[in-house]
Amino acid sequence: MGLSRREFSKLGAMGLAGRMLPPVGAEAQGDDRRVGYAVIGLGRIADHFLRGVQQSSKSKITGLVSGHRDKAERIAAQYGVPKSSIYSYDDMDKFRDNKTIDAVYVALPNSMHAEYTIRSAKAGKHVLCEKPMSISVSEAEAMIAACKAANVKLMIAYRLHYEPTTLKAIRMIREGTVGTVQSIISTNGFNIKQGEWRTNKALAGGGPLLDMGIYSLNAARYLTGEEPVSFKAYNSTIDHDGRFDTVEENTSWTMKFPSGILASCSTSYGASMPGFYRVYGSKGWLEVGSFGYQGIRLQASYQSGASGGPNTEIDETNQEKDPMQFTREADHLSECVLRNQTPRSSGEEGLRDMEYIEKIYASA
């Protein structure tokens, strides 16, 4: 633009200089550059992510990491990944030299998140890690430290942070639509089958709290905009059929927030529980049904107007289909990579949930 250093400094003081700079990577590669992802682990959740990235204009699949070469080659052919960009868990570190891979998606069992996040960071790759971030606070802290040391982004895959209905619910609460929030209730669970890795504590780190209950925990935090200050919790195992030899079957807990808001949450591997939350306020209530991949429904009933006008009812469903939520979360990290920004659901966000999960277990 022909600006002198002094002129550019003046713009910087007014907060305008950053707007005049191209996004990171854009100058060399163009605004249409797509960030390349290697998917680590090719299980069920990875399939959603692969299909989500396939319909993205900002992200693409450029590598695979798997312990099953035949399966990886089959998926590679489907997504246009060359065989030279398929890695095993043992030789994964070699993708350091693969310039088509900018970032990784860690889709492994919980206890493996820390190891593969840290290895990816050391290889110079940005990381999108599935939730829960880890199985302990110390692991989460190590993941954050490794990514900072390598100067790479770390994002936790809280896909609902980018989902339109969820964002609308948060906005309605912030705007006072249901009045002063008093309490929140939330459940999320399912009747788990025999033989699932999620019932193996060595792989899962715990029971349904880490897998399903974390949705309710995280929702209470983003709905209130506050951090909980106290917890009361209970664990139980009712079915002694071999599924729960190393993890608990049920967890219920209550959280208190600084404003006085109370959140009551339950999760289970022994019963089908609707994934939902309901927020009760002084002017009405708001409910979002499903923490799922599609068809998220928002319902609300509240008095409109400052002096308590007529009742207003809302009932609407987001018609976006799976895997759009995965497209959105991948594209958020891609934008952060290209523009050198911090992800909204950063490693620190995941760490806070791990801290609260440890407190819930301590209370239980």
VOMIMI-259025 format. One record per residue (C-alpha): residue number from 1; chain; y, x, z. Coordinates in pm, whole numbers, padded with zeros to 5 digits, m for minus. Each point is the difference from the previous one (the first is absolute). Layout:
<pt seq="NUM" mol="A" north="Y" east="X" up="Z"/>
...
//
This chain:
<pt seq="1" mol="A" north="00000" east="00000" up="00000"/>
<pt seq="2" mol="A" north="00226" east="00302" up="00007"/>
<pt seq="3" mol="A" north="00093" east="m00036" up="00369"/>
<pt seq="4" mol="A" north="00126" east="00300" up="00193"/>
<pt seq="5" mol="A" north="m00163" east="00086" up="00332"/>
<pt seq="6" mol="A" north="00311" east="m00125" up="00182"/>
<pt seq="7" mol="A" north="m00005" east="m00331" up="m00190"/>
<pt seq="8" mol="A" north="m00369" east="m00046" up="00068"/>
<pt seq="9" mol="A" north="00058" east="00070" up="00370"/>
<pt seq="10" mol="A" north="00265" east="m00272" up="00010"/>
<pt seq="11" mol="A" north="m00245" east="m00245" up="m00154"/>
<pt seq="12" mol="A" north="m00261" east="00104" up="00256"/>
<pt seq="13" mol="A" north="00240" east="m00076" up="00283"/>
<pt seq="14" mol="A" north="00045" east="m00349" up="m00139"/>
<pt seq="15" mol="A" north="m00377" east="m00050" up="m00031"/>
<pt seq="16" mol="A" north="00014" east="m00009" up="m00379"/>
<pt seq="17" mol="A" north="m00153" east="00332" up="m00096"/>
<pt seq="18" mol="A" north="m00358" east="m00116" up="00053"/>
<pt seq="19" mol="A" north="00051" east="m00291" up="m00237"/>
<pt seq="20" mol="A" north="00100" east="00238" up="m00278"/>
<pt seq="21" mol="A" north="m00311" east="00216" up="00032"/>
<pt seq="22" mol="A" north="m00318" east="m00089" up="m00192"/>
<pt seq="23" mol="A" north="m00310" east="m00091" up="00201"/>
<pt seq="24" mol="A" north="m00227" east="00290" up="00087"/>
<pt seq="25" mol="A" north="m00217" east="00074" up="m00301"/>
<pt seq="26" mol="A" north="00199" east="m00226" up="m00230"/>
<pt seq="27" mol="A" north="00201" east="00279" up="m00164"/>
<pt seq="28" mol="A" north="m00308" east="00192" up="m00102"/>
<pt seq="29" mol="A" north="m00236" east="m00288" up="m00071"/>
<pt seq="30" mol="A" north="00213" east="m00303" up="m00081"/>
<pt seq="31" mol="A" north="00061" east="m00323" up="00186"/>
<pt seq="32" mol="A" north="m00328" east="m00143" up="m00129"/>
<pt seq="33" mol="A" north="m00213" east="00265" up="00172"/>
<pt seq="34" mol="A" north="m00306" east="m00138" up="00178"/>
<pt seq="35" mol="A" north="m00135" east="00160" up="00316"/>
<pt seq="36" mol="A" north="m00365" east="00102" up="m00024"/>
<pt seq="37" mol="A" north="m00242" east="m00094" up="00280"/>
<pt seq="38" mol="A" north="m00340" east="00137" up="00092"/>
<pt seq="39" mol="A" north="m00206" east="m00260" up="00186"/>
<pt seq="40" mol="A" north="m00205" east="00149" up="00284"/>
<pt seq="41" mol="A" north="m00299" east="m00223" up="00069"/>
<pt seq="42" mol="A" north="m00119" east="m00264" up="m00246"/>
<pt seq="43" mol="A" north="m00099" east="m00293" up="00222"/>
<pt seq="44" mol="A" north="00121" east="m00361" up="00009"/>
<pt seq="45" mol="A" north="00362" east="00065" up="00098"/>
<pt seq="46" mol="A" north="00029" east="00267" up="m00269"/>
<pt seq="47" mol="A" north="m00093" east="m00255" up="m00267"/>
<pt seq="48" mol="A" north="00303" east="m00212" up="00095"/>
<pt seq="49" mol="A" north="00224" east="00305" up="m00018"/>
<pt seq="50" mol="A" north="m00139" east="00117" up="m00333"/>
<pt seq="51" mol="A" north="00061" east="m00341" up="m00157"/>
<pt seq="52" mol="A" north="00345" east="m00016" up="00156"/>
<pt seq="53" mol="A" north="00106" east="00333" up="m00143"/>
<pt seq="54" mol="A" north="m00144" east="m00095" up="m00338"/>
<pt seq="55" mol="A" north="00269" east="m00267" up="m00039"/>
<pt seq="56" mol="A" north="00282" east="00224" up="00123"/>
<pt seq="57" mol="A" north="00282" east="00148" up="m00205"/>
<pt seq="58" mol="A" north="00079" east="00264" up="00265"/>
<pt seq="59" mol="A" north="m00343" east="00122" up="00106"/>
<pt seq="60" mol="A" north="m00325" east="00103" up="m00166"/>
<pt seq="61" mol="A" north="m00349" east="00119" up="00093"/>
<pt seq="62" mol="A" north="m00050" east="00367" up="m00087"/>
<pt seq="63" mol="A" north="m00281" east="00113" up="00230"/>
<pt seq="64" mol="A" north="m00300" east="m00114" up="00205"/>
<pt seq="65" mol="A" north="m00174" east="00145" up="00305"/>
<pt seq="66" mol="A" north="m00348" east="m00124" up="00083"/>
<pt seq="67" mol="A" north="m00337" east="00104" up="00134"/>
<pt seq="68" mol="A" north="m00171" east="m00189" up="m00286"/>
<pt seq="69" mol="A" north="00060" east="00171" up="m00334"/>
<pt seq="70" mol="A" north="m00163" east="m00274" up="m00210"/>
<pt seq="71" mol="A" north="00216" east="m00271" up="00155"/>
<pt seq="72" mol="A" north="00312" east="00215" up="m00036"/>
<pt seq="73" mol="A" north="m00068" east="00066" up="m00369"/>
<pt seq="74" mol="A" north="m00048" east="m00371" up="m00063"/>
<pt seq="75" mol="A" north="00332" east="m00085" up="00167"/>
<pt seq="76" mol="A" north="00172" east="00295" up="m00169"/>
<pt seq="77" mol="A" north="m00097" east="m00134" up="m00341"/>
<pt seq="78" mol="A" north="00140" east="m00341" up="00095"/>
<pt seq="79" mol="A" north="00338" east="00141" up="00104"/>
<pt seq="80" mol="A" north="00037" east="00283" up="m00252"/>
<pt seq="81" mol="A" north="m00049" east="00284" up="00248"/>
<pt seq="82" mol="A" north="m00147" east="00318" up="m00156"/>
<pt seq="83" mol="A" north="m00321" east="00134" up="00149"/>
<pt seq="84" mol="A" north="00185" east="00319" up="00088"/>
<pt seq="85" mol="A" north="00207" east="m00205" up="00248"/>
<pt seq="86" mol="A" north="m00304" east="m00122" up="00195"/>
<pt seq="87" mol="A" north="m00059" east="00184" up="00326"/>
<pt seq="88" mol="A" north="m00255" east="m00007" up="00279"/>
<pt seq="89" mol="A" north="00104" east="00001" up="00365"/>
<pt seq="90" mol="A" north="m00103" east="00367" up="00021"/>
<pt seq="91" mol="A" north="00208" east="00124" up="m00294"/>
<pt seq="92" mol="A" north="00290" east="m00246" up="00032"/>
<pt seq="93" mol="A" north="00244" east="00276" up="00097"/>
<pt seq="94" mol="A" north="m00018" east="00128" up="m00359"/>
<pt seq="95" mol="A" north="00224" east="m00285" up="m00111"/>
<pt seq="96" mol="A" north="00287" east="00210" up="00130"/>
<pt seq="97" mol="A" north="00016" east="00144" up="m00355"/>
<pt seq="98" mol="A" north="m00025" east="m00339" up="m00174"/>
<pt seq="99" mol="A" north="00359" east="m00075" up="m00101"/>
<pt seq="100" mol="A" north="m00086" east="m00356" up="m00106"/>
<pt seq="101" mol="A" north="m00066" east="m00088" up="00365"/>
<pt seq="102" mol="A" north="00319" east="m00055" up="00199"/>
<pt seq="103" mol="A" north="m00140" east="m00208" up="00287"/>
<pt seq="104" mol="A" north="m00321" east="m00126" up="00154"/>
<pt seq="105" mol="A" north="m00120" east="m00333" up="00133"/>
<pt seq="106" mol="A" north="m00229" east="00051" up="00302"/>
<pt seq="107" mol="A" north="m00250" east="m00288" up="m00002"/>
<pt seq="108" mol="A" north="m00262" east="00140" up="00237"/>
<pt seq="109" mol="A" north="m00136" east="m00118" up="00336"/>
<pt seq="110" mol="A" north="00254" east="00027" up="00281"/>
<pt seq="111" mol="A" north="m00136" east="00317" up="00159"/>
<pt seq="112" mol="A" north="00043" east="00190" up="m00329"/>
<pt seq="113" mol="A" north="00366" east="m00087" up="m00056"/>
<pt seq="114" mol="A" north="00139" east="00297" up="00190"/>
<pt seq="115" mol="A" north="m00218" east="00265" up="m00164"/>
<pt seq="116" mol="A" north="00065" east="m00113" up="m00356"/>
<pt seq="117" mol="A" north="00368" east="m00064" up="00055"/>
<pt seq="118" mol="A" north="00046" east="00351" up="00139"/>
<pt seq="119" mol="A" north="m00207" east="00158" up="m00278"/>
<pt seq="120" mol="A" north="00199" east="m00188" up="m00263"/>
<pt seq="121" mol="A" north="00330" east="00105" up="00155"/>
<pt seq="122" mol="A" north="m00110" east="00364" up="00003"/>
<pt seq="123" mol="A" north="m00081" east="m00039" up="m00370"/>
<pt seq="124" mol="A" north="00360" east="m00112" up="m00058"/>
<pt seq="125" mol="A" north="m00072" east="m00369" up="m00064"/>
<pt seq="126" mol="A" north="00190" east="m00299" up="00139"/>
<pt seq="127" mol="A" north="m00217" east="m00236" up="00204"/>
<pt seq="128" mol="A" north="m00047" east="m00377" up="00010"/>
<pt seq="129" mol="A" north="m00249" east="m00056" up="00282"/>
<pt seq="130" mol="A" north="m00174" east="m00326" up="00083"/>
<pt seq="131" mol="A" north="00053" east="m00158" up="00339"/>
<pt seq="132" mol="A" north="m00079" east="00058" up="00277"/>
<pt seq="133" mol="A" north="00166" east="00336" up="m00048"/>
<pt seq="134" mol="A" north="m00258" east="00178" up="00215"/>
<pt seq="135" mol="A" north="m00225" east="m00055" up="00299"/>
<pt seq="136" mol="A" north="00229" east="00166" up="00256"/>
<pt seq="137" mol="A" north="00360" east="00086" up="00071"/>
<pt seq="138" mol="A" north="m00074" east="00372" up="m00018"/>
<pt seq="139" mol="A" north="m00147" east="m00036" up="m00350"/>
<pt seq="140" mol="A" north="00303" east="m00200" up="m00116"/>
<pt seq="141" mol="A" north="00233" east="00267" up="00134"/>
<pt seq="142" mol="A" north="m00198" east="00270" up="m00180"/>
<pt seq="143" mol="A" north="00021" east="m00194" up="m00329"/>
<pt seq="144" mol="A" north="00378" east="m00032" up="00030"/>
<pt seq="145" mol="A" north="00037" east="00368" up="00085"/>
<pt seq="146" mol="A" north="m00215" east="00110" up="m00295"/>
<pt seq="147" mol="A" north="00197" east="m00209" up="m00249"/>
<pt seq="148" mol="A" north="00332" east="00126" up="00136"/>
<pt seq="149" mol="A" north="m00120" east="00360" up="m00017"/>
<pt seq="150" mol="A" north="m00104" east="m00050" up="m00363"/>
<pt seq="151" mol="A" north="00319" east="m00194" up="m00083"/>
<pt seq="152" mol="A" north="m00194" east="m00299" up="m00136"/>
<pt seq="153" mol="A" north="00042" east="m00373" up="00064"/>
<pt seq="154" mol="A" north="m00230" east="m00188" up="00236"/>
<pt seq="155" mol="A" north="m00022" east="m00377" up="m00033"/>
<pt seq="156" mol="A" north="m00237" east="m00236" up="00182"/>
<pt seq="157" mol="A" north="m00135" east="m00287" up="m00211"/>
<pt seq="158" mol="A" north="00158" east="m00293" up="00183"/>
<pt seq="159" mol="A" north="00003" east="m00203" up="m00321"/>
<pt seq="160" mol="A" north="00159" east="m00306" up="00166"/>
<pt seq="161" mol="A" north="00318" east="00200" up="00060"/>
<pt seq="162" mol="A" north="00059" east="m00045" up="m00374"/>
<pt seq="163" mol="A" north="m00130" east="m00356" up="m00045"/>
<pt seq="164" mol="A" north="00268" east="m00263" up="m00087"/>
<pt seq="165" mol="A" north="m00115" east="m00282" up="00233"/>
<pt seq="166" mol="A" north="m00018" east="00237" up="00296"/>
<pt seq="167" mol="A" north="00345" east="00135" up="m00080"/>
<pt seq="168" mol="A" north="00136" east="m00355" up="m00021"/>
<pt seq="169" mol="A" north="m00146" east="m00084" up="00341"/>
<pt seq="170" mol="A" north="00166" east="00308" up="00151"/>
<pt seq="171" mol="A" north="00331" east="m00091" up="m00162"/>
<pt seq="172" mol="A" north="m00015" east="m00358" up="00128"/>
<pt seq="173" mol="A" north="m00058" east="00123" up="00355"/>
<pt seq="174" mol="A" north="00283" east="00254" up="m00021"/>
<pt seq="175" mol="A" north="00234" east="m00270" up="m00130"/>
<pt seq="176" mol="A" north="m00083" east="m00223" up="00297"/>
<pt seq="177" mol="A" north="m00167" east="m00273" up="m00204"/>
<pt seq="178" mol="A" north="m00240" east="m00092" up="00282"/>
<pt seq="179" mol="A" north="00252" east="00087" up="00271"/>
<pt seq="180" mol="A" north="m00065" east="00246" up="00280"/>
<pt seq="181" mol="A" north="m00360" east="00117" up="m00021"/>
<pt seq="182" mol="A" north="m00201" east="m00070" up="00314"/>
<pt seq="183" mol="A" north="m00362" east="00077" up="m00083"/>
<pt seq="184" mol="A" north="m00242" east="00099" up="m00276"/>
<pt seq="185" mol="A" north="m00370" east="m00075" up="m00035"/>
<pt seq="186" mol="A" north="m00228" east="00173" up="m00249"/>
<pt seq="187" mol="A" north="m00371" east="00032" up="m00078"/>
<pt seq="188" mol="A" north="m00203" east="00195" up="m00253"/>
<pt seq="189" mol="A" north="m00375" east="00054" up="m00015"/>
<pt seq="190" mol="A" north="m00333" east="m00065" up="m00170"/>
<pt seq="191" mol="A" north="m00371" east="m00015" up="00077"/>
<pt seq="192" mol="A" north="m00116" east="00345" up="m00099"/>
<pt seq="193" mol="A" north="m00337" east="00068" up="m00163"/>
<pt seq="194" mol="A" north="m00267" east="00234" up="00127"/>
<pt seq="195" mol="A" north="00025" east="00359" up="m00119"/>
<pt seq="196" mol="A" north="00375" east="00013" up="m00068"/>
<pt seq="197" mol="A" north="00159" east="00342" up="00062"/>
<pt seq="198" mol="A" north="00273" east="m00182" up="00194"/>
<pt seq="199" mol="A" north="m00242" east="m00057" up="00288"/>
<pt seq="200" mol="A" north="m00072" east="00374" up="00027"/>
<pt seq="201" mol="A" north="00254" east="00143" up="00244"/>
<pt seq="202" mol="A" north="m00039" east="00350" up="m00143"/>
<pt seq="203" mol="A" north="00134" east="m00129" up="m00332"/>
<pt seq="204" mol="A" north="00226" east="m00286" up="00110"/>
<pt seq="205" mol="A" north="00145" east="00136" up="00323"/>
<pt seq="206" mol="A" north="m00032" east="m00340" up="00166"/>
<pt seq="207" mol="A" north="m00065" east="m00366" up="m00066"/>
<pt seq="208" mol="A" north="00199" east="m00274" up="m00172"/>
<pt seq="209" mol="A" north="00330" east="00106" up="00160"/>
<pt seq="210" mol="A" north="00033" east="00297" up="m00235"/>
<pt seq="211" mol="A" north="m00118" east="m00189" up="m00307"/>
<pt seq="212" mol="A" north="00129" east="m00358" up="00036"/>
<pt seq="213" mol="A" north="00204" east="m00020" up="00319"/>
<pt seq="214" mol="A" north="00239" east="00264" up="m00128"/>
<pt seq="215" mol="A" north="00140" east="m00264" up="m00239"/>
<pt seq="216" mol="A" north="00105" east="m00219" up="00294"/>
<pt seq="217" mol="A" north="00135" east="00298" up="00193"/>
<pt seq="218" mol="A" north="00207" east="00123" up="m00291"/>
<pt seq="219" mol="A" north="00120" east="m00351" up="m00088"/>
<pt seq="220" mol="A" north="00131" east="m00061" up="00352"/>
<pt seq="221" mol="A" north="00201" east="00319" up="m00032"/>
<pt seq="222" mol="A" north="00153" east="m00071" up="m00340"/>
<pt seq="223" mol="A" north="00068" east="m00364" up="00086"/>
<pt seq="224" mol="A" north="00188" east="00080" up="00320"/>
<pt seq="225" mol="A" north="00154" east="00325" up="m00121"/>
<pt seq="226" mol="A" north="m00083" east="00133" up="00347"/>
<pt seq="227" mol="A" north="m00257" east="00233" up="00155"/>
<pt seq="228" mol="A" north="m00229" east="m00143" up="00272"/>
<pt seq="229" mol="A" north="00049" east="00127" up="00354"/>
<pt seq="230" mol="A" north="m00308" east="m00133" up="00181"/>
<pt seq="231" mol="A" north="m00355" east="m00111" up="m00078"/>
<pt seq="232" mol="A" north="m00276" east="m00203" up="00162"/>
<pt seq="233" mol="A" north="m00333" east="00004" up="m00180"/>
<pt seq="234" mol="A" north="m00369" east="m00093" up="00021"/>
<pt seq="235" mol="A" north="m00309" east="00108" up="m00194"/>
<pt seq="236" mol="A" north="m00330" east="m00186" up="m00014"/>
<pt seq="237" mol="A" north="m00335" east="00012" up="m00174"/>
<pt seq="238" mol="A" north="m00195" east="m00326" up="m00011"/>
<pt seq="239" mol="A" north="m00259" east="00058" up="m00274"/>
<pt seq="240" mol="A" north="m00251" east="00270" up="00098"/>
<pt seq="241" mol="A" north="m00174" east="00018" up="m00336"/>
<pt seq="242" mol="A" north="00047" east="00367" up="m00081"/>
<pt seq="243" mol="A" north="00333" east="m00029" up="m00178"/>
<pt seq="244" mol="A" north="00206" east="00092" up="00305"/>
<pt seq="245" mol="A" north="m00192" east="00285" up="00155"/>
<pt seq="246" mol="A" north="00296" east="00240" up="m00036"/>
<pt seq="247" mol="A" north="00306" east="m00225" up="m00049"/>
<pt seq="248" mol="A" north="00130" east="m00315" up="00166"/>
<pt seq="249" mol="A" north="m00029" east="m00340" up="m00169"/>
<pt seq="250" mol="A" north="00325" east="m00165" up="00113"/>
<pt seq="251" mol="A" north="00344" east="00110" up="00116"/>
<pt seq="252" mol="A" north="00285" east="m00220" up="00122"/>
<pt seq="253" mol="A" north="00332" east="00125" up="00126"/>
<pt seq="254" mol="A" north="00354" east="m00101" up="00088"/>
<pt seq="255" mol="A" north="00309" east="00211" up="m00070"/>
<pt seq="256" mol="A" north="00344" east="m00033" up="00153"/>
<pt seq="257" mol="A" north="00307" east="00113" up="m00194"/>
<pt seq="258" mol="A" north="00335" east="00116" up="00144"/>
<pt seq="259" mol="A" north="00169" east="m00333" up="m00082"/>
<pt seq="260" mol="A" north="m00269" east="m00186" up="00194"/>
<pt seq="261" mol="A" north="m00194" east="m00120" up="m00306"/>
<pt seq="262" mol="A" north="m00372" east="m00031" up="00071"/>
<pt seq="263" mol="A" north="m00266" east="00052" up="m00269"/>
<pt seq="264" mol="A" north="m00358" east="m00116" up="00058"/>
<pt seq="265" mol="A" north="m00259" east="00142" up="m00241"/>
<pt seq="266" mol="A" north="m00377" east="m00019" up="m00047"/>
<pt seq="267" mol="A" north="m00241" east="00174" up="m00234"/>
<pt seq="268" mol="A" north="m00375" east="m00022" up="m00045"/>
<pt seq="269" mol="A" north="m00304" east="00131" up="m00186"/>
<pt seq="270" mol="A" north="m00205" east="m00294" up="00130"/>
<pt seq="271" mol="A" north="00194" east="m00298" up="m00133"/>
<pt seq="272" mol="A" north="00197" east="m00099" up="m00306"/>
<pt seq="273" mol="A" north="00364" east="m00005" up="00111"/>
<pt seq="274" mol="A" north="00280" east="m00098" up="m00237"/>
<pt seq="275" mol="A" north="00232" east="00292" up="m00066"/>
<pt seq="276" mol="A" north="00332" east="m00155" up="00093"/>
<pt seq="277" mol="A" north="00301" east="00007" up="00229"/>
<pt seq="278" mol="A" north="00226" east="m00275" up="00133"/>
<pt seq="279" mol="A" north="00346" east="00073" up="00137"/>
<pt seq="280" mol="A" north="00150" east="m00249" up="00246"/>
<pt seq="281" mol="A" north="00377" east="m00011" up="00038"/>
<pt seq="282" mol="A" north="00260" east="m00218" up="00170"/>
<pt seq="283" mol="A" north="00062" east="m00195" up="m00324"/>
<pt seq="284" mol="A" north="m00353" east="m00025" up="m00137"/>
<pt seq="285" mol="A" north="m00293" east="00205" up="m00121"/>
<pt seq="286" mol="A" north="m00110" east="00213" up="m00294"/>
<pt seq="287" mol="A" north="m00357" east="00078" up="m00104"/>
<pt seq="288" mol="A" north="m00146" east="00236" up="m00257"/>
<pt seq="289" mol="A" north="m00365" east="m00063" up="m00077"/>
<pt seq="290" mol="A" north="m00222" east="00287" up="m00117"/>
<pt seq="291" mol="A" north="00029" east="00375" up="00019"/>
<pt seq="292" mol="A" north="m00199" east="00002" up="m00324"/>
<pt seq="293" mol="A" north="00053" east="00139" up="m00346"/>
<pt seq="294" mol="A" north="00133" east="m00318" up="m00159"/>
<pt seq="295" mol="A" north="00102" east="m00360" up="00059"/>
<pt seq="296" mol="A" north="00210" east="00066" up="00310"/>
<pt seq="297" mol="A" north="00144" east="m00328" up="00127"/>
<pt seq="298" mol="A" north="00328" east="m00048" up="00186"/>
<pt seq="299" mol="A" north="00061" east="m00315" up="00204"/>
<pt seq="300" mol="A" north="00296" east="m00078" up="00224"/>
<pt seq="301" mol="A" north="00160" east="m00287" up="00185"/>
<pt seq="302" mol="A" north="00344" east="00038" up="00157"/>
<pt seq="303" mol="A" north="00326" east="m00174" up="00075"/>
<pt seq="304" mol="A" north="00271" east="00090" up="m00249"/>
<pt seq="305" mol="A" north="00362" east="00040" up="00097"/>
<pt seq="306" mol="A" north="00163" east="00158" up="00304"/>
<pt seq="307" mol="A" north="m00005" east="m00323" up="00204"/>
<pt seq="308" mol="A" north="m00354" east="m00103" up="m00084"/>
<pt seq="309" mol="A" north="00013" east="m00181" up="m00332"/>
<pt seq="310" mol="A" north="m00285" east="m00172" up="m00183"/>
<pt seq="311" mol="A" north="m00342" east="00158" up="00000"/>
<pt seq="312" mol="A" north="m00081" east="00231" up="m00293"/>
<pt seq="313" mol="A" north="m00355" east="00058" up="m00120"/>
<pt seq="314" mol="A" north="m00126" east="00289" up="m00213"/>
<pt seq="315" mol="A" north="m00346" east="00032" up="m00154"/>
<pt seq="316" mol="A" north="m00044" east="00252" up="m00277"/>
<pt seq="317" mol="A" north="m00266" east="00245" up="m00119"/>
<pt seq="318" mol="A" north="00047" east="00333" up="m00175"/>
<pt seq="319" mol="A" north="m00188" east="m00041" up="m00327"/>
<pt seq="320" mol="A" north="m00035" east="00374" up="m00068"/>
<pt seq="321" mol="A" north="m00360" east="00102" up="m00053"/>
<pt seq="322" mol="A" north="m00202" east="00289" up="00136"/>
<pt seq="323" mol="A" north="00058" east="00295" up="m00055"/>
<pt seq="324" mol="A" north="00381" east="m00038" up="m00022"/>
<pt seq="325" mol="A" north="00048" east="00104" up="00364"/>
<pt seq="326" mol="A" north="m00166" east="00333" up="m00080"/>
<pt seq="327" mol="A" north="00225" east="00042" up="m00304"/>
<pt seq="328" mol="A" north="00304" east="m00049" up="00221"/>
<pt seq="329" mol="A" north="m00104" east="00252" up="00265"/>
<pt seq="330" mol="A" north="m00095" east="00266" up="m00257"/>
<pt seq="331" mol="A" north="00328" east="m00047" up="m00181"/>
<pt seq="332" mol="A" north="00196" east="00031" up="00323"/>
<pt seq="333" mol="A" north="m00147" east="00344" up="00065"/>
<pt seq="334" mol="A" north="00052" east="00091" up="m00366"/>
<pt seq="335" mol="A" north="00368" east="m00086" up="00025"/>
<pt seq="336" mol="A" north="00028" east="00203" up="00320"/>
<pt seq="337" mol="A" north="m00161" east="00298" up="m00171"/>
<pt seq="338" mol="A" north="00226" east="m00021" up="m00305"/>
<pt seq="339" mol="A" north="00317" east="m00061" up="00199"/>
<pt seq="340" mol="A" north="m00085" east="00219" up="00299"/>
<pt seq="341" mol="A" north="00021" east="m00287" up="00249"/>
<pt seq="342" mol="A" north="m00191" east="m00076" up="00320"/>
<pt seq="343" mol="A" north="m00261" east="m00278" up="m00032"/>
<pt seq="344" mol="A" north="00075" east="m00319" up="00189"/>
<pt seq="345" mol="A" north="m00346" east="00005" up="00163"/>
<pt seq="346" mol="A" north="00008" east="00369" up="00087"/>
<pt seq="347" mol="A" north="m00239" east="00203" up="00207"/>
<pt seq="348" mol="A" north="00218" east="m00068" up="00302"/>
<pt seq="349" mol="A" north="m00060" east="m00374" up="m00047"/>
<pt seq="350" mol="A" north="m00374" east="00058" up="00004"/>
<pt seq="351" mol="A" north="00031" east="00225" up="00305"/>
<pt seq="352" mol="A" north="00175" east="m00273" up="00199"/>
<pt seq="353" mol="A" north="m00287" east="m00241" up="m00065"/>
<pt seq="354" mol="A" north="m00250" east="00264" up="00112"/>
<pt seq="355" mol="A" north="00198" east="00049" up="00321"/>
<pt seq="356" mol="A" north="m00009" east="m00375" up="00068"/>
<pt seq="357" mol="A" north="m00369" east="m00027" up="m00087"/>
<pt seq="358" mol="A" north="m00075" east="00266" up="00260"/>
<pt seq="359" mol="A" north="00203" east="m00197" up="00254"/>
<pt seq="360" mol="A" north="m00186" east="m00322" up="m00084"/>
<pt seq="361" mol="A" north="m00335" east="00176" up="00047"/>
<pt seq="362" mol="A" north="00122" east="00154" up="00327"/>
<pt seq="363" mol="A" north="00094" east="m00345" up="00130"/>
<pt seq="364" mol="A" north="m00328" east="m00152" up="m00115"/>
//
